[in-house]
Amino acid sequence: MSGHSHWAGIKHKKEKADQKKGKIFSYHSATIYATAKGNPDTLTNAALRAAIEKAKTDNMPKENIERALEKARGASASGEEVTYEIVGPYGSGLLLEVLTDNKNRTLGEIKIILRNHDAQIGSVSWMFSNKKANYPLTLKNNQKQKILQLVKSLKELDEVKEVYHNI
């Protein structure tokens, strides 16, 4: 006996196969979500129908397909709306409205963007009333561009609904 069990060999092969399947399913989920985001009606969206058929040919479970469609419709059962207050570069204030199903993941993604743009979570709600800036900043053009780059980066996150700022 060589000291290896038959089950150990099967387990390692199954792990590799499951990892490949997981990558394929994640890709299909993202594709379905992206194509359904604008028009989640499968009867009129040809690209969505094609994405679903491709997922089915790769044996993606029906539940996974439906979950991606529900996420695109914004009907996620556990989705909640969260508002983050952000102190941006040069003392600017940003209010970030987010609709998420996982606050911890979303906050982590937001913090990475903030770290890259010299910003942080802080208290700025006093600068706004009804989502309008009470205290607009006057900045130089290059300073404005830095803040607008931060706003653009935040808007690229799927969960972000709206970004309000005081510039």
C-alpha atoms as one frame of an Amber mdcrd trajectory, in Angstrom:
protein
   0.000   0.000   0.000   1.270   3.392  -0.874  -0.467   5.200   1.973  -3.037
   6.941  -0.200  -6.706   6.285  -0.033  -8.971   6.003  -2.992 -11.209   8.706
  -1.495  -8.342  11.216  -1.270  -7.772  10.972  -5.015 -11.464  11.419  -5.747
 -11.690  14.362  -3.337  -8.864  16.235  -5.067 -10.323  15.642  -8.542 -13.757
  16.758  -7.327 -12.303  19.955  -5.797 -10.703  20.909  -9.111 -13.894  20.171
 -11.029 -15.981  22.159  -8.530 -13.636  25.138  -8.789 -13.942  25.142 -12.582
 -17.729  24.853 -12.328 -17.838  27.688  -9.800 -15.892  29.997 -12.116 -18.186
  29.141 -15.025 -21.328  29.665 -12.930 -20.006  32.980 -11.585 -19.298  34.134
 -15.125 -22.781  33.167 -16.302 -24.371  34.791 -13.249 -22.547  38.049 -13.927
 -23.478  37.918 -17.612 -27.149  37.297 -16.849 -27.138  40.084 -14.259 -25.463
  42.560 -16.623 -27.783  41.836 -19.552 -30.914  41.788 -17.395 -30.057  44.926
 -15.454 -31.512  47.279 -18.063 -34.371  45.044 -19.237 -35.095  41.967 -17.077
 -37.980  40.795 -19.307 -36.811  37.541 -20.930 -39.454  37.775 -23.650 -38.112
  41.009 -25.166 -34.418  40.838 -24.271 -32.681  38.656 -26.854 -29.247  39.020
 -25.225 -30.691  37.839 -21.925 -32.317  34.805 -23.550 -28.994  33.934 -25.185
 -27.128  34.307 -21.863 -29.639  32.042 -20.103 -29.397  29.405 -22.859 -25.596
  29.448 -22.668 -25.795  29.017 -18.886 -28.166  26.076 -19.339 -25.801  24.415
 -21.817 -23.102  24.590 -19.122 -25.526  22.884 -16.686 -26.024  25.910 -14.463
 -28.806  25.172 -11.937 -32.144  26.899 -12.490 -32.017  28.385  -8.976 -28.748
  30.177  -9.776 -30.233  31.628 -12.971 -33.325  32.831 -11.121 -31.182  34.365
  -8.356 -29.215  36.386 -10.944 -32.469  37.571 -12.530 -33.927  38.580  -9.157
 -30.786  40.529  -8.333 -31.056  42.369 -11.654 -34.697  43.207 -10.985 -33.676
  44.671  -7.636 -36.121  42.369  -5.892 -33.599  40.773  -3.625 -35.459  39.723
  -0.501 -32.760  40.811   1.914 -31.799  44.015   0.104 -31.640  47.109   2.228
 -30.951  50.754   1.606 -27.974  52.279   3.416 -26.611  55.835   3.388 -22.905
  56.421   3.945 -21.400  59.796   4.816 -17.992  60.413   3.311 -15.404  63.105
   3.970 -13.671  63.538   0.635 -10.502  65.298  -0.421 -10.158  69.003   0.489
 -12.942  68.751   3.085 -15.646  67.900   0.591 -18.741  66.037   1.723 -20.455
  63.159  -0.059 -23.639  61.270   0.722 -23.733  57.812  -0.792 -27.046  55.965
  -1.167 -26.604  52.214  -1.563 -29.002  49.303  -2.098 -27.249  46.115  -1.006
 -27.877  42.564   0.073 -24.619  42.404   2.051 -23.610  45.554   3.960 -20.224
  44.202   5.019 -19.113  43.361   1.476 -20.351  46.685   0.143 -18.661  48.661
   2.912 -15.387  46.865   2.198 -15.585  47.755  -1.495 -16.396  51.371  -0.657
 -13.496  51.631   1.798 -11.045  50.395  -0.844 -12.190  53.136  -3.231 -12.035
  55.751  -0.467  -8.504  54.714   0.497  -7.381  55.106  -3.130  -8.864  58.625
  -3.333  -7.743  60.065   0.034 -11.238  59.963   1.520 -12.820  58.323   4.557
 -16.136  57.608   6.227 -17.141  60.521   8.448 -19.956  62.800   9.478 -21.058
  65.183   6.731 -24.859  65.085   6.914 -24.819  68.576   8.461 -23.594  69.878
   5.082 -26.796  68.716   3.366 -30.528  69.208   3.670 -32.850  67.107   1.521
 -29.850  65.815  -0.470 -28.840  69.367  -1.452 -25.612  70.968  -0.326 -25.997
  73.768   2.224 -22.302  74.650   2.102 -20.918  74.357  -1.436 -17.141  74.389
  -1.772 -15.185  76.635  -4.097 -12.205  74.711  -5.370  -9.577  74.967  -8.062
 -10.186  72.951 -11.215  -7.624  70.220 -10.408  -9.114  69.824  -6.918 -12.602
  69.487  -8.409 -11.329  66.838 -10.816  -9.955  64.761  -7.944 -13.335  64.791
  -6.178 -15.208  64.030  -9.409 -12.921  61.028  -9.986 -13.926  59.746  -6.547
 -17.615  60.229  -7.405 -17.128  58.387 -10.712 -15.368  55.482  -8.981 -18.158
  55.201  -6.425 -20.861  55.254  -9.119 -19.180  52.314 -10.862 -20.170  50.018
  -7.968 -23.325  48.059  -8.806 -24.928  48.673  -5.422 -24.613  52.480  -5.499
 -27.875  54.259  -6.317 -26.845  57.896  -5.985 -23.919  60.080  -4.901 -24.575
  63.601  -3.613 -21.680  66.047  -3.144 -21.105  69.668  -2.199 -18.939  70.913
  -5.067
